[in-house]
Amino acid sequence: MADVELAEFDEFLGEPGSVVQFLGEKGYGKTTHLLAIRSRFPGAAYVHIPEGERAEVPDGNPQLVDEAQRLTRRQQHRVFRSSVPLVLG
């Protein structure tokens, strides 16, 4: 069981254009944080991009992208130019 403190993100992710990125080795809680944030924001959209595959990035507020390094160039352009708050893992 993980204890994830999210109160610090509530106000920040309510601002247009805000970005949070979680970095770390496999097993360090990046996905846990993204899923916890998703549960805190009813309009959030989450996507995990599996290795070697493509995945559709759904619209939501905020947008949560797990394994963001696997976004295609086209997806990067769309996601990074949006004013919707973004959380990357």
PyRosetta script that sets phi, psi and omega in degrees:
from pyrosetta import init, pose_from_sequence

init()
pose = pose_from_sequence("MADVELAEFDEFLGEPGSVVQFLGEKGYGKTTHLLAIRSRFPGAAYVHIPEGERAEVPDGNPQLVDEAQRLTRRQQHRVFRSSVPLVLG")
pose.set_psi(1, 136.5)
pose.set_omega(1, -179.0)
pose.set_phi(2, -108.0)
pose.set_psi(2, 143.5)
pose.set_omega(2, 174.9)
pose.set_phi(3, -107.3)
pose.set_psi(3, 109.3)
pose.set_omega(3, -175.6)
pose.set_phi(4, -113.9)
pose.set_psi(4, 120.6)
pose.set_omega(4, 178.7)
pose.set_phi(5, -90.7)
pose.set_psi(5, 115.3)
pose.set_omega(5, -173.8)
pose.set_phi(6, -115.0)
pose.set_psi(6, -8.0)
pose.set_omega(6, -175.2)
pose.set_phi(7, -54.1)
pose.set_psi(7, -34.0)
pose.set_omega(7, -178.5)
pose.set_phi(8, -65.9)
pose.set_psi(8, -19.3)
pose.set_omega(8, -178.6)
pose.set_phi(9, -91.2)
pose.set_psi(9, -17.6)
pose.set_omega(9, -174.7)
pose.set_phi(10, -54.1)
pose.set_psi(10, -57.0)
pose.set_omega(10, -177.5)
pose.set_phi(11, -70.0)
pose.set_psi(11, -43.6)
pose.set_omega(11, -177.0)
pose.set_phi(12, -59.2)
pose.set_psi(12, -46.3)
pose.set_omega(12, -177.5)
pose.set_phi(13, -76.9)
pose.set_psi(13, -3.4)
pose.set_omega(13, 172.5)
pose.set_phi(14, -83.7)
pose.set_psi(14, -9.0)
pose.set_omega(14, -178.6)
pose.set_phi(15, -91.3)
pose.set_psi(15, 131.0)
pose.set_omega(15, 176.9)
pose.set_phi(16, -59.1)
pose.set_psi(16, 139.2)
pose.set_omega(16, 176.6)
pose.set_phi(17, 81.1)
pose.set_psi(17, 1.6)
pose.set_omega(17, -179.8)
pose.set_phi(18, -74.6)
pose.set_psi(18, 148.0)
pose.set_omega(18, -178.9)
pose.set_phi(19, -137.0)
pose.set_psi(19, 135.0)
pose.set_omega(19, 173.5)
pose.set_phi(20, -126.2)
pose.set_psi(20, 136.0)
pose.set_omega(20, 177.2)
pose.set_phi(21, -128.7)
pose.set_psi(21, 131.6)
pose.set_omega(21, 175.7)
pose.set_phi(22, -104.1)
pose.set_psi(22, 125.9)
pose.set_omega(22, -179.1)
pose.set_phi(23, -118.8)
pose.set_psi(23, 149.2)
pose.set_omega(23, 175.5)
pose.set_phi(24, 157.9)
pose.set_psi(24, 169.4)
pose.set_omega(24, 178.7)
pose.set_phi(25, -69.8)
pose.set_psi(25, 164.7)
pose.set_omega(25, 176.4)
pose.set_phi(26, -56.4)
pose.set_psi(26, 133.3)
pose.set_omega(26, 178.0)
pose.set_phi(27, 89.6)
pose.set_psi(27, 8.0)
pose.set_omega(27, -177.8)
pose.set_phi(28, -97.1)
pose.set_psi(28, 6.6)
pose.set_omega(28, 171.1)
pose.set_phi(29, 100.8)
pose.set_psi(29, 11.9)
pose.set_omega(29, -179.5)
pose.set_phi(30, -62.8)
pose.set_psi(30, -52.0)
pose.set_omega(30, -180.0)
pose.set_phi(31, -62.9)
pose.set_psi(31, -39.8)
pose.set_omega(31, 178.2)
pose.set_phi(32, -57.8)
pose.set_psi(32, -43.3)
pose.set_omega(32, 178.1)
pose.set_phi(33, -65.0)
pose.set_psi(33, -45.0)
pose.set_omega(33, 179.5)
pose.set_phi(34, -60.9)
pose.set_psi(34, -44.1)
pose.set_omega(34, -179.7)
pose.set_phi(35, -67.6)
pose.set_psi(35, -35.6)
pose.set_omega(35, 177.4)
pose.set_phi(36, -67.0)
pose.set_psi(36, -40.2)
pose.set_omega(36, 177.3)
pose.set_phi(37, -65.1)
pose.set_psi(37, -41.8)
pose.set_omega(37, 178.2)
pose.set_phi(38, -57.5)
pose.set_psi(38, -39.9)
pose.set_omega(38, -178.7)
pose.set_phi(39, -70.1)
pose.set_psi(39, -19.8)
pose.set_omega(39, -177.6)
pose.set_phi(40, -89.0)
pose.set_psi(40, -19.9)
pose.set_omega(40, -178.1)
pose.set_phi(41, -119.6)
pose.set_psi(41, 107.5)
pose.set_omega(41, -175.4)
pose.set_phi(42, -59.1)
pose.set_psi(42, -29.1)
pose.set_omega(42, -178.8)
pose.set_phi(43, -92.5)
pose.set_psi(43, 6.8)
pose.set_omega(43, -176.4)
pose.set_phi(44, -69.5)
pose.set_psi(44, 150.8)
pose.set_omega(44, 174.8)
pose.set_phi(45, -124.2)
pose.set_psi(45, 130.6)
pose.set_omega(45, -177.6)
pose.set_phi(46, -118.2)
pose.set_psi(46, 139.6)
pose.set_omega(46, 171.9)
pose.set_phi(47, -141.4)
pose.set_psi(47, 137.4)
pose.set_omega(47, 171.6)
pose.set_phi(48, -108.5)
pose.set_psi(48, 129.3)
pose.set_omega(48, -179.5)
pose.set_phi(49, -103.1)
pose.set_psi(49, 106.2)
pose.set_omega(49, -179.0)
pose.set_phi(50, -66.7)
pose.set_psi(50, 153.2)
pose.set_omega(50, 179.3)
pose.set_phi(51, -61.9)
pose.set_psi(51, 131.8)
pose.set_omega(51, 177.7)
pose.set_phi(52, 77.2)
pose.set_psi(52, 6.9)
pose.set_omega(52, -178.7)
pose.set_phi(53, -125.7)
pose.set_psi(53, 165.2)
pose.set_omega(53, 173.8)
pose.set_phi(54, -109.3)
pose.set_psi(54, 150.2)
pose.set_omega(54, 178.5)
pose.set_phi(55, -140.4)
pose.set_psi(55, 143.8)
pose.set_omega(55, 177.1)
pose.set_phi(56, -74.1)
pose.set_psi(56, 133.4)
pose.set_omega(56, 177.2)
pose.set_phi(57, -92.6)
pose.set_psi(57, 110.2)
pose.set_omega(57, -177.2)
pose.set_phi(58, -73.8)
pose.set_psi(58, 157.0)
pose.set_omega(58, 174.5)
pose.set_phi(59, -79.2)
pose.set_psi(59, 141.7)
pose.set_omega(59, 177.9)
pose.set_phi(60, -175.2)
pose.set_psi(60, 173.3)
pose.set_omega(60, 179.6)
pose.set_phi(61, -142.0)
pose.set_psi(61, 103.1)
pose.set_omega(61, 0.6)
pose.set_phi(62, -80.4)
pose.set_psi(62, 168.4)
pose.set_omega(62, 172.8)
pose.set_phi(63, -95.2)
pose.set_psi(63, 131.7)
pose.set_omega(63, -179.1)
pose.set_phi(64, -118.4)
pose.set_psi(64, 118.6)
pose.set_omega(64, -176.3)
pose.set_phi(65, -120.4)
pose.set_psi(65, 111.9)
pose.set_omega(65, 178.6)
pose.set_phi(66, -93.1)
pose.set_psi(66, 131.1)
pose.set_omega(66, -173.0)
pose.set_phi(67, 68.2)
pose.set_psi(67, 47.7)
pose.set_omega(67, -175.9)
pose.set_phi(68, -60.4)
pose.set_psi(68, -21.6)
pose.set_omega(68, 178.8)
pose.set_phi(69, -65.3)
pose.set_psi(69, -12.8)
pose.set_omega(69, -179.5)
pose.set_phi(70, -95.3)
pose.set_psi(70, 4.3)
pose.set_omega(70, 175.5)
pose.set_phi(71, -62.5)
pose.set_psi(71, 141.2)
pose.set_omega(71, 173.8)
pose.set_phi(72, -72.3)
pose.set_psi(72, 166.0)
pose.set_omega(72, 178.0)
pose.set_phi(73, -57.8)
pose.set_psi(73, -43.4)
pose.set_omega(73, 179.9)
pose.set_phi(74, -61.7)
pose.set_psi(74, -43.5)
pose.set_omega(74, 177.9)
pose.set_phi(75, -65.2)
pose.set_psi(75, -41.1)
pose.set_omega(75, 177.9)
pose.set_phi(76, -57.7)
pose.set_psi(76, -46.4)
pose.set_omega(76, -179.1)
pose.set_phi(77, -58.2)
pose.set_psi(77, -48.7)
pose.set_omega(77, -178.2)
pose.set_phi(78, -65.3)
pose.set_psi(78, -47.5)
pose.set_omega(78, -175.4)
pose.set_phi(79, -69.3)
pose.set_psi(79, -45.5)
pose.set_omega(79, -174.3)
pose.set_phi(80, -76.1)
pose.set_psi(80, -19.8)
pose.set_omega(80, 178.5)
pose.set_phi(81, -91.6)
pose.set_psi(81, -7.2)
pose.set_omega(81, -179.9)
pose.set_phi(82, -75.5)
pose.set_psi(82, 153.9)
pose.set_omega(82, 176.5)
pose.set_phi(83, -93.5)
pose.set_psi(83, 2.4)
pose.set_omega(83, 178.4)
pose.set_phi(84, -71.8)
pose.set_psi(84, 136.2)
pose.set_omega(84, 175.7)
pose.set_phi(85, -53.6)
pose.set_psi(85, 143.3)
pose.set_omega(85, -172.5)
pose.set_phi(86, -130.8)
pose.set_psi(86, 135.9)
pose.set_omega(86, 175.5)
pose.set_phi(87, -126.2)
pose.set_psi(87, 122.9)
pose.set_omega(87, -176.2)
pose.set_phi(88, -114.5)
pose.set_psi(88, 143.4)
pose.set_omega(88, 174.9)
pose.set_phi(89, -127.8)
pose.dump_pdb("model.pdb")
